[in-house]
Amino acid sequence: MRTTDRKFSQSSGALRLRDSILGDWLSGGIIVSNIDLNNRPAFYDDEGFNYQSYWTGRNYEHKAEVIAIRRLLGSRRFYHAADIGGGFGRLSVVLSEFADEVTLVDSSSQQLALAADFLAEHPGVEKRLMDAASLDFPDASVDLVAMVRVLHHLPDPTAELAEVHRILQPDGVAVVEVANVAHALNRVRHMVRRQPLPLIAYDIRSEAARESGGIPFVNHHPATVARQFKDAGLRVERVLSVSNLRHPLLKKALPGRTILAAERIAQVRLASIQFGPSLFFLLRKPT
Ligand SMILES: C[S@@+](CC[C@H](N)C(=O)[O-])C[C@H]1O[C@@H](n2cnc3c(N)ncnc32)[C@H](O)[C@@H]1O
């Protein structure tokens, strides 16, 4: 059993969750170690928080992620995709462009209930309650996995990545998104403070959220996750830097089409310097 350095209670309210998300840009953070998998609550079941509403006003971020997924998957076709931690199905719809069958997996019944509505016009997307650390799929039963905005909640994703590897067939691919602690703004921030960037998961919650023990919200160092992917037997094929222009002032100043055109270019050009707050990895399970 893995150890815990704090208790994560499910009673965190909408404000604390929002604080945690904003904390990415606003606050410092602390380094956290592992969590106790047996003590983990079902995430996103808080009645005071509706993850679908979180996306109101985040058209740029959503479209930036859709561009990244389409770019990474190109013209490939898949027979079975698993959207792990798929939430209300925002990206399951995109996966269904590429795969004959899509299964949305989430540990939150509330998210699956939202997905039932959101995916009403996509009845082919199956919805299943599962924990990413113990997936109820046979070995080598899918050829595409997506995990977007999920590692953000996993200080140590070892068990979940092992599951991704197990359920993927040889030569299958995974699109895994990582909240990037080494994004450009944070690098400047750490340089000014003369602090090295943390190599292990970095807790970005507000102090209040931390003290009351909300769900984990962590950013990861790209070098560390690259090693974790390798240890899980997953080969990195490509990386994109995503949501590069996420700053509120830029979003306000630039018209929708302009910001997305710039984002499209930045995703590739800025990938090598890991500029953006979000990195999209294309991983492959070698044959
Ligand atoms: C930030 S949301 C992302 C949802 C979706 N991937 C998207 O990008 O819209 C994180 C989702 O991961 C789910 N989740 C977190 N930890 C999980 C776990 N251990 N197993 C399965 N789902 C998990 C949460 O319930 C939530 O729906």
The ligand as an SDF file (V2000), in Angstrom:
LIG
                    3D

 27 29  0  0  0  0  0  0  0  0999 V2000
  -10.4630   17.4860  -14.7240 C   0  0  0  0  0  0  0  0  0  0  0  0
  -11.5800   16.1970  -15.0470 S   0  0  0  0  0  0  0  0  0  0  0  0
  -11.1920   15.8070  -16.7310 C   0  0  0  0  0  0  0  0  0  0  0  0
  -12.3310   15.1730  -17.4670 C   0  0  0  0  0  0  0  0  0  0  0  0
  -12.0670   14.9480  -18.9450 C   0  0  0  0  0  0  0  0  0  0  0  0
  -10.9150   14.1190  -19.1780 N   0  0  0  0  0  0  0  0  0  0  0  0
  -11.9160   16.2730  -19.6310 C   0  0  0  0  0  0  0  0  0  0  0  0
  -10.7680   16.6260  -19.9630 O   0  0  0  0  0  0  0  0  0  0  0  0
  -12.9220   16.9650  -19.8120 O   0  0  0  0  0  0  0  0  0  0  0  0
  -10.8480   14.8590  -14.1960 C   0  0  0  0  0  0  0  0  0  0  0  0
  -11.7180   13.6280  -14.2570 C   0  0  0  0  0  0  0  0  0  0  0  0
  -10.9430   12.5250  -13.8240 O   0  0  0  0  0  0  0  0  0  0  0  0
  -11.7410   11.7300  -13.0010 C   0  0  0  0  0  0  0  0  0  0  0  0
  -10.8400   10.9630  -12.1400 N   0  0  0  0  0  0  0  0  0  0  0  0
   -9.9730   11.4470  -11.2330 C   0  0  0  0  0  0  0  0  0  0  0  0
   -9.2920   10.4450  -10.6500 N   0  0  0  0  0  0  0  0  0  0  0  0
   -9.7370    9.3040  -11.2180 C   0  0  0  0  0  0  0  0  0  0  0  0
   -9.4260    7.9290  -11.0560 C   0  0  0  0  0  0  0  0  0  0  0  0
   -8.5110    7.5420  -10.1660 N   0  0  0  0  0  0  0  0  0  0  0  0
  -10.0760    7.0300  -11.7990 N   0  0  0  0  0  0  0  0  0  0  0  0
  -11.0070    7.4110  -12.7110 C   0  0  0  0  0  0  0  0  0  0  0  0
  -11.3480    8.6950  -12.9140 N   0  0  0  0  0  0  0  0  0  0  0  0
  -10.7230    9.6360  -12.1790 C   0  0  0  0  0  0  0  0  0  0  0  0
  -12.6300   12.7020  -12.2530 C   0  0  0  0  0  0  0  0  0  0  0  0
  -13.7700   12.1000  -11.7150 O   0  0  0  0  0  0  0  0  0  0  0  0
  -12.9330   13.7060  -13.3540 C   0  0  0  0  0  0  0  0  0  0  0  0
  -14.0750   13.3610  -14.0720 O   0  0  0  0  0  0  0  0  0  0  0  0
  1  2  1  0
  2  3  1  0
  2 10  1  0
  3  4  1  0
  4  5  1  0
  5  6  1  0
  5  7  1  0
  7  8  2  0
  7  9  1  0
 10 11  1  0
 11 12  1  0
 11 26  1  0
 12 13  1  0
 13 14  1  0
 13 24  1  0
 14 15  1  0
 14 23  1  0
 15 16  2  0
 16 17  1  0
 17 18  1  0
 17 23  2  0
 18 19  1  0
 18 20  2  0
 20 21  1  0
 21 22  2  0
 22 23  1  0
 24 25  1  0
 24 26  1  0
 26 27  1  0
M  CHG  2   2   1   9  -1
M  END
$$$$
